[in-house]
């Protein structure tokens, strides 16, 4: 009789353990889905913002190049001045980028993943 109770308890523990594992797997799937959706939404949002900013920069650059072309009376000079400005900005970005970008990305994604 004691062995029957022990066998029933072991079977009950086994069923509870399997239930716990299934629920844990379901929980982590749900958590992974939630985090991946947050990441996808943030990437989509920042991609749209980046697209609009790039369009504004592009059209502003073309307008500035044409304005400088009229001022210098040469299309080559106007567009070269704008291109040279971007070249200088690119060099500054390359020299200063590593730490600034890493900090920005780590801060943004740590807010997304750890502030639930």
Secondary structure as the mmCIF struct_conf table of DSSP 4:
data_model
#
loop_
_struct_conf.conf_type_id
_struct_conf.id
_struct_conf.beg_label_comp_id
_struct_conf.beg_label_asym_id
_struct_conf.beg_label_seq_id
_struct_conf.end_label_comp_id
_struct_conf.end_label_asym_id
_struct_conf.end_label_seq_id
HELX_RH_AL_P HELX_RH_AL_P1 UNK A 2 UNK A 72
TURN_TY1_P TURN_TY1_P1 UNK A 73 UNK A 73
HELX_RH_AL_P HELX_RH_AL_P2 UNK A 75 UNK A 114
#
